């Protein structure tokens, strides 16, 4: 997982606070296809907002699932609020 500066963290939160989640996770949970889609969006936008539906919470708590997804995609977990979380991954130069 990459480190993120406090300023960058604030910037990502500001950008995504009022945005709609671009990825919804349902009863299938964290599938390989889901990881590919998150990777694709992170490469394009560097940040992504993900919402867990109630059916996805059978796998565990939101923070636990978010940390797992962040680890799998090599992104940084910026914030978790309720069933929604934000991921950030800087572009490779």
C-alpha positions in Angstrom: 0.0 0.0 0.0 1.3 3.4 -0.9 1.6 6.2 1.7 -0.5 9.3 1.3 0.2 12.8 2.6 -2.4 14.5 4.8 -2.9 17.2 2.2 -3.6 14.6 -0.5 -6.0 12.8 1.8 -8.0 16.0 2.3 -8.0 16.6 -1.5 -9.3 13.2 -2.2 -12.0 13.5 0.5 -13.1 16.9 -0.9 -13.3 15.6 -4.5 -15.3 12.5 -3.6 -17.5 13.6 -0.7 -20.4 14.7 -2.9 -19.7 12.3 -5.7 -21.8 9.2 -6.3 -20.1 5.9 -5.7 -18.8 4.5 -9.0 -18.7 0.9 -7.8 -21.3 -1.0 -5.9 -20.5 -4.3 -4.2 -23.4 -6.7 -3.8 -23.9 -10.3 -2.7 -21.1 -11.6 -4.8 -18.6 -9.7 -2.7 -15.0 -9.0 -3.8 -14.6 -11.0 -7.0 -11.6 -10.9 -9.4 -13.8 -9.0 -11.9 -14.5 -6.4 -9.2 -10.7 -6.0 -8.5 -10.1 -5.5 -12.3 -12.8 -2.8 -12.5 -11.4 -1.0 -9.4 -7.9 -1.2 -10.9 -9.2 0.2 -14.2 -11.0 3.1 -12.6 -8.0 3.9 -10.4 -5.7 4.0 -13.4 -8.1 6.4 -15.2 -9.1 8.6 -12.3 -6.5 7.9 -9.4 -9.4 7.9 -6.9 -12.6 5.9 -6.6 -15.6 5.8 -4.3 -17.1 2.3 -3.5 -20.3 1.5 -1.7 -21.1 -1.9 -0.1 -24.7 -3.0 -0.3 -26.2 -4.7 2.8 -25.9 -8.1 1.0 -22.1 -7.7 0.7 -21.7 -7.3 4.5 -21.9 -11.1 5.0 -18.2 -11.1 4.3 -17.4 -8.9 7.3 -17.4 -5.3 8.3 -17.0 -2.4 5.9 -13.5 -1.4 7.1 -12.3 -5.0 6.9 -13.6 -5.4 3.4 -12.2 -2.0 2.3 -8.7 -2.8 3.7 -8.8 -6.1 1.8 -9.7 -4.4 -1.4 -7.1 -1.7 -0.9 -4.5 -4.3 -0.3 -5.5 -6.3 -3.4 -5.4 -3.3 -5.7 -2.3 -1.7 -4.1 -4.3 1.4 -3.4 -4.6 3.6 -0.2 -7.8 3.5 1.8 -8.5 7.2 2.3 -11.7 7.1 4.3 -14.6 4.9 5.4 -18.0 6.3 6.2 -20.9 4.0 6.9 -20.9 1.4 4.1 -18.9 3.7 1.7 -15.2 4.0 1.3 -12.7 5.9 -0.8 -9.5 4.6 -2.5 -6.6 6.5 -3.9 -3.7 5.2 -6.1 -1.3 7.6 -7.7 -0.5 7.1 -11.4 2.7 5.3 -12.2 5.2 7.6 -13.9 
